[in-house]
Amino acid sequence: MAITSSTKSNEERLTELNEEVRSLDMQAHWWGFGESKYQKPQVWRWADIYRCLMEAGEVMPVGTDFLTDRRSLILNTKSATLTLAFQLLLPGERAQAHRHNFSAIRFVVEGGGAYSTAAGEQMIMEPGDLLTQPNWAWHDHHNPTNEPCIWLDGLEARLSRVFQASFHETWPEGVSQPVAKPDGYCRQVYGPLRPPATLERGVHPPGFSYKWGDTLRSLKNLAGEGQADPYDGVLLEYTNPITGGRTFPIMTCYIQMLRPGEKTRRHRHTGTTQHHVVRGNGVTMVDEAVTAPPGEDPQEPVLSAAAVDLEWGEKDCFIVPSWRWHSHQNNSRSEPAIFFSMSDRPILEAAGLYREEGG
């Protein structure tokens, strides 16, 4: 379905874009936020996401109020804890500086040279980089380049709304906060050698930039040493630079590699994992649910209980719901498959609700 036409008004094009986004089981930041419902295994195709993002770039300008300060498309994952979205910033654009009391991550998908300013530090964005922005840290975005920049947004926003404890503030002195620290500042301050004063902090880690070159090198080194998880392949977690623990208290992030032709063993766990394919193509097999999910009445029918093969390709996204048996397979016999993921495992562990079984 073509949704772009030069003969239509901006309002007509926006209406058609909203319909297209809704038909693809996504939602837009400018709609507001709805309720979460029971999840099903699902794949979102990059071609669909990209087409809608670029159309949004023409019909939905970046504003300064709460609903328009980000040009984002939110995948309708029906998670009760985490939000997964894609954000587009066009050449020359700035996104309003603000802060909120839930942490966020940015995983860069396309474009290089734009930056996010988190707590005064300029963080240059390159494809494959992961940027973290902690609870209540001022942050904004600027794209001074001549090409669009697209990144994946992961936020703990849904959980804060469940608890009716969501707070948001706009930077009071204009659109952008001043750059007070250069790119790489936190990687130096919180590296292996650090000032003693940095060792004692609160529950939230600092904003941090995990560079793709370092990440890929670590994956290859681990794969070369034959260190692989039977359920997830070569798996690395983005750790808290202060404690070495989970990425954040509520959510954590992983990068994993399936070696050429690799098929993992099946397992299941509580909590939802949301995946973004960085490279390669393959399939994730999600088994039929033999019992109702945790917290559901076993007498009630579960409409999404059928077994599903989630076929994914580069830059697609997919989710595996809580407590469903699943395994991954790399379809290529010559190239690795790599995907980034985020999980609400830390909050489940803190509440004593995390459980895992291997098949």
C-alpha positions as CSV (number, residue, x, y, z in Angstrom):
1,M,0.0,0.0,0.0
2,A,1.5,3.3,-1.1
3,I,0.9,6.0,1.5
4,T,2.8,8.9,-0.1
5,S,1.2,11.2,-2.6
6,S,2.3,14.8,-3.5
7,T,-1.4,15.7,-4.4
8,K,-2.7,15.1,-0.9
9,S,-2.6,17.5,2.0
10,N,-0.4,16.9,5.0
11,E,-3.5,16.2,7.1
12,E,-4.6,13.5,4.6
13,R,-1.2,11.9,4.5
14,L,-1.0,11.9,8.3
15,T,-4.4,10.2,8.5
16,E,-3.2,7.5,6.0
17,L,0.1,7.1,7.9
18,N,-1.8,6.5,11.1
19,E,-4.0,3.9,9.5
20,E,-0.9,2.1,8.0
21,V,0.9,2.1,11.3
22,R,-2.2,0.7,13.1
23,S,-2.5,-2.0,10.4
24,L,1.1,-3.1,11.1
25,D,0.3,-3.5,14.8
26,M,2.4,-0.5,15.8
27,Q,1.5,2.8,17.4
28,A,2.8,6.3,17.2
29,H,4.3,8.4,19.9
30,W,2.0,11.3,18.9
31,W,-1.1,9.2,19.7
32,G,-0.5,9.0,23.4
33,F,-0.3,5.6,25.3
34,G,-2.8,2.8,25.5
35,E,-3.1,-0.3,27.8
36,S,-0.9,-3.4,27.6
37,K,-2.5,-6.7,26.8
38,Y,-1.5,-10.3,26.6
39,Q,1.5,-10.9,24.3
40,K,1.9,-13.2,21.3
41,P,5.1,-14.2,19.4
42,Q,5.5,-11.7,16.6
43,V,7.9,-10.2,14.0
44,W,7.9,-6.6,12.8
45,R,9.5,-6.2,9.4
46,W,12.2,-3.5,8.9
47,A,10.8,-2.6,5.5
48,D,7.4,-1.7,7.1
49,I,9.0,0.2,10.0
50,Y,11.4,2.1,7.7
51,R,8.6,3.1,5.2
52,C,6.4,4.5,8.0
53,L,9.3,6.3,9.6
54,M,10.3,8.1,6.5
55,E,6.7,9.1,5.8
56,A,6.4,10.4,9.3
57,G,9.5,12.4,8.6
58,E,7.5,14.3,5.9
59,V,4.2,14.7,7.7
60,M,5.0,14.8,11.4
61,P,7.4,17.5,12.4
62,V,9.4,17.3,15.7
63,G,7.8,19.6,18.2
64,T,8.4,20.7,21.8
65,D,5.3,19.3,23.6
66,F,5.2,15.9,25.3
67,L,3.6,14.0,22.4
68,T,5.5,15.6,19.5
69,D,9.0,16.1,21.0
70,R,10.0,12.7,19.6
71,R,9.2,11.3,16.2
72,S,8.9,7.7,17.2
73,L,7.0,4.6,16.1
74,I,6.2,2.2,19.0
75,L,6.0,-1.5,18.4
76,N,2.8,-2.9,19.9
77,T,4.6,-5.6,22.0
78,K,1.9,-5.5,24.7
79,S,4.6,-5.5,27.3
80,A,3.6,-4.5,30.8
81,T,7.1,-3.2,31.6
82,L,9.2,-2.2,28.5
83,T,8.5,0.0,25.5
84,L,10.2,-0.8,22.1
85,A,10.2,2.0,19.5
86,F,12.1,3.4,16.6
87,Q,13.0,7.1,16.4
88,L,13.9,9.2,13.4
89,L,15.8,12.5,13.4
90,L,16.3,14.2,10.1
91,P,19.3,16.3,9.0
92,G,19.5,19.5,11.0
93,E,16.8,18.6,13.5
94,R,16.9,18.9,17.3
95,A,14.7,17.0,19.7
96,Q,13.6,18.8,22.8
97,A,15.6,18.2,26.0
98,H,13.7,16.6,28.8
99,R,14.0,14.1,31.6
100,H,11.8,11.4,33.1
101,N,11.9,9.0,36.0
102,F,12.5,5.8,33.9
103,S,15.7,4.8,32.2
104,A,16.1,4.5,28.4
105,I,18.5,3.0,25.9
106,R,19.3,3.9,22.3
107,F,20.6,1.3,19.9
108,V,21.7,3.0,16.7
109,V,20.3,1.4,13.5
110,E,21.2,3.8,10.6
111,G,23.1,7.0,10.1
112,G,26.2,8.3,11.8
113,G,27.3,11.5,13.4
114,A,24.1,12.6,15.2
115,Y,24.4,12.7,18.9
116,S,22.5,12.5,22.2
117,T,23.4,14.8,25.1
118,A,22.9,12.9,28.3
119,A,23.5,14.8,31.6
120,G,25.7,17.2,29.7
121,E,27.8,14.6,27.9
122,Q,27.8,14.6,24.1
123,M,27.4,10.9,22.9
124,I,28.1,10.5,19.2
125,M,25.8,7.9,17.6
126,E,27.2,5.3,15.1
127,P,25.4,2.2,13.9
128,G,25.6,-0.6,16.5
129,D,26.3,1.7,19.4
130,L,24.3,1.3,22.6
131,L,23.7,4.5,24.6
132,T,22.2,4.4,28.0
133,Q,20.3,7.3,29.7
134,P,19.5,6.8,33.3
135,N,16.5,7.7,35.4
136,W,16.0,11.5,35.7
137,A,19.0,12.5,33.5
138,W,18.4,15.4,31.1
139,H,18.8,14.3,27.5
140,D,18.2,15.6,24.0
141,H,19.2,14.7,20.4
142,H,20.7,16.6,17.5
143,N,21.5,15.6,14.0
144,P,24.0,18.0,12.4
145,T,24.7,15.6,9.5
146,N,23.2,15.5,6.0
147,E,21.6,12.1,6.4
148,P,18.7,10.7,8.6
149,C,19.6,9.0,11.8
150,I,17.4,6.1,13.1
151,W,17.8,4.3,16.4
152,L,15.9,1.9,18.5
153,D,14.4,3.3,21.8
154,G,14.0,1.0,24.8
155,L,12.3,2.5,27.9
156,E,10.9,1.3,31.2
157,A,8.0,3.6,30.8
158,R,5.2,1.1,31.0
159,L,6.1,-0.1,34.4
160,S,6.2,3.4,35.8
161,R,2.7,3.9,34.5
162,V,1.5,0.7,36.1
163,F,2.7,2.0,39.4
164,Q,1.2,5.5,38.6
165,A,4.7,6.9,39.3
166,S,5.6,8.5,36.0
167,F,7.2,12.0,36.0
168,H,8.4,14.1,33.1
169,E,10.0,17.5,32.9
170,T,11.0,19.7,29.9
171,W,14.4,21.5,29.9
172,P,13.5,25.0,31.1
173,E,16.2,26.9,29.1
174,G,15.3,26.2,25.5
175,V,15.4,23.1,23.2
176,S,18.9,21.8,24.0
177,Q,21.0,21.5,27.1
178,P,24.6,22.8,26.8
179,V,27.4,20.3,26.1
180,A,29.5,20.2,29.2
181,K,31.4,16.9,28.7
182,P,33.0,15.5,25.5
183,D,32.1,12.3,23.8
184,G,33.7,9.4,25.6
185,Y,33.8,11.1,29.0
186,C,32.0,8.4,30.9
187,R,33.9,5.6,29.2
188,Q,37.1,7.1,30.6
189,V,35.8,8.1,34.0
190,Y,34.2,4.7,34.6
191,G,36.8,2.6,32.9
192,P,39.1,0.1,34.6
193,L,41.1,3.0,36.1
194,R,38.9,5.5,37.8
195,P,38.8,8.2,40.5
196,P,37.8,6.7,43.9
197,A,34.9,9.1,44.2
198,T,33.2,7.3,41.3
199,L,32.9,4.0,43.2
200,E,30.0,5.1,45.4
201,R,26.8,6.0,43.6
202,G,23.1,5.5,43.9
203,V,21.0,2.7,42.4
204,H,21.1,4.0,38.8
205,P,24.3,3.8,36.7
206,P,25.6,6.8,34.8
207,G,24.8,7.4,31.1
208,F,27.2,5.3,29.1
209,S,28.1,4.6,25.4
210,Y,29.0,1.1,24.4
211,K,30.7,1.3,21.0
212,W,29.9,-1.2,18.3
213,G,33.6,-1.9,17.5
214,D,34.3,-3.0,21.0
215,T,31.1,-5.1,21.1
216,L,31.8,-6.9,17.9
217,R,35.4,-7.6,18.9
218,S,34.2,-9.1,22.2
219,L,31.7,-11.3,20.4
220,K,34.3,-12.6,17.9
221,N,36.8,-13.2,20.7
222,L,34.3,-15.2,22.7
223,A,33.2,-17.2,19.7
224,G,36.8,-17.9,18.8
225,E,37.4,-19.3,22.3
226,G,34.3,-21.6,21.9
227,Q,32.4,-20.0,24.7
228,A,28.8,-20.2,23.9
229,D,25.5,-20.6,25.8
230,P,23.6,-23.7,24.6
231,Y,20.3,-21.7,24.6
232,D,21.4,-18.3,23.3
233,G,24.7,-18.9,21.4
234,V,27.5,-16.4,22.0
235,L,25.9,-14.1,24.6
236,L,27.2,-10.9,26.2
237,E,25.4,-8.6,28.6
238,Y,25.9,-4.8,28.6
239,T,26.8,-4.4,32.3
240,N,26.5,-1.5,34.7
241,P,29.9,0.3,34.5
242,I,30.0,0.9,38.2
243,T,28.9,-2.5,39.7
244,G,29.3,-4.9,36.8
245,G,25.6,-5.9,37.3
246,R,22.6,-5.6,35.1
247,T,22.4,-2.7,32.6
248,F,19.6,-1.1,34.8
249,P,17.7,-2.1,37.9
250,I,14.6,-2.7,35.8
251,M,15.8,-3.8,32.4
252,T,19.0,-5.3,31.0
253,C,20.4,-5.5,27.5
254,Y,22.2,-8.3,25.6
255,I,24.0,-8.8,22.3
256,Q,24.2,-12.4,21.0
257,M,25.8,-14.2,18.0
258,L,24.5,-17.4,16.4
259,R,27.5,-18.9,14.6
260,P,27.0,-20.1,11.0
261,G,24.4,-22.8,10.9
262,E,24.0,-22.8,14.7
263,K,20.7,-24.0,16.2
264,T,20.3,-23.5,20.0
265,R,18.6,-25.8,22.5
266,R,15.1,-24.8,23.6
267,H,14.4,-23.1,26.9
268,R,11.8,-20.9,28.5
269,H,11.8,-18.2,31.2
270,T,9.6,-15.7,32.8
271,G,9.7,-12.2,31.5
272,T,9.7,-10.9,28.0
273,T,12.7,-10.5,25.7
274,Q,12.5,-8.1,22.8
275,H,15.0,-8.6,19.9
276,H,16.4,-6.5,17.2
277,V,18.3,-8.2,14.4
278,V,21.6,-6.5,13.7
279,R,22.9,-8.9,11.1
280,G,21.8,-12.1,9.3
281,N,18.6,-14.0,9.0
282,G,17.1,-17.0,10.7
283,V,14.1,-18.4,12.6
284,T,13.1,-18.5,16.2
285,M,10.9,-21.5,17.0
286,V,8.3,-20.7,19.8
287,D,6.4,-23.8,21.0
288,E,2.8,-24.0,21.8
289,A,1.9,-23.0,25.3
290,V,0.9,-26.2,27.2
291,T,-0.4,-24.2,30.2
292,A,-1.7,-20.8,30.8
293,P,1.0,-18.1,31.3
294,P,1.8,-17.2,34.8
295,G,-0.9,-15.2,36.5
296,E,-3.6,-16.2,33.9
297,D,-6.6,-18.4,34.8
298,P,-5.8,-21.9,33.4
299,Q,-9.5,-22.3,32.5
300,E,-9.5,-19.3,30.2
301,P,-8.5,-19.9,26.6
302,V,-5.2,-18.4,25.5
303,L,-5.7,-17.2,21.9
304,S,-2.0,-16.8,21.2
305,A,-1.0,-20.3,22.4
306,A,-0.2,-21.9,19.0
307,A,3.3,-22.8,18.0
308,V,5.0,-20.2,15.8
309,D,8.1,-20.0,13.6
310,L,9.3,-16.4,13.7
311,E,11.4,-15.9,10.6
312,W,13.5,-12.8,10.9
313,G,16.0,-10.9,8.7
314,E,18.3,-7.9,9.1
315,K,16.9,-5.0,11.2
316,D,13.6,-6.9,11.9
317,C,12.3,-7.0,15.5
318,F,10.6,-9.9,17.3
319,I,9.4,-10.8,20.7
320,V,9.2,-14.0,22.7
321,P,6.5,-13.9,25.4
322,S,7.0,-15.0,28.9
323,W,7.2,-18.7,29.7
324,R,7.2,-20.0,26.1
325,W,9.6,-22.7,25.0
326,H,11.9,-21.3,22.2
327,S,15.1,-21.8,20.3
328,H,17.0,-19.9,17.7
329,Q,18.5,-21.0,14.3
330,N,20.9,-19.1,12.0
331,N,19.9,-19.9,8.4
332,S,23.3,-19.1,7.0
333,R,26.0,-21.7,6.7
334,S,28.7,-19.1,6.2
335,E,27.8,-15.9,8.1
336,P,26.9,-15.3,11.7
337,A,23.6,-13.8,12.8
338,I,23.7,-11.1,15.5
339,F,20.8,-9.6,17.5
340,F,20.5,-7.1,20.2
341,S,17.9,-7.7,22.9
342,M,16.4,-6.1,26.0
343,S,14.7,-7.9,28.9
344,D,12.8,-7.0,32.1
345,R,14.7,-9.8,33.9
346,P,16.2,-7.5,36.6
347,I,12.8,-6.5,38.0
348,L,11.6,-10.1,38.0
349,E,14.7,-11.2,39.9
350,A,14.2,-8.4,42.4
351,A,10.6,-9.5,43.0
352,G,11.5,-13.2,43.2
353,L,9.5,-13.9,40.0
354,Y,12.3,-15.0,37.6
355,R,12.3,-18.6,36.6
356,E,14.1,-20.5,33.8
357,E,14.0,-24.0,32.4
358,G,16.1,-25.7,29.8
359,G,14.8,-28.4,27.5
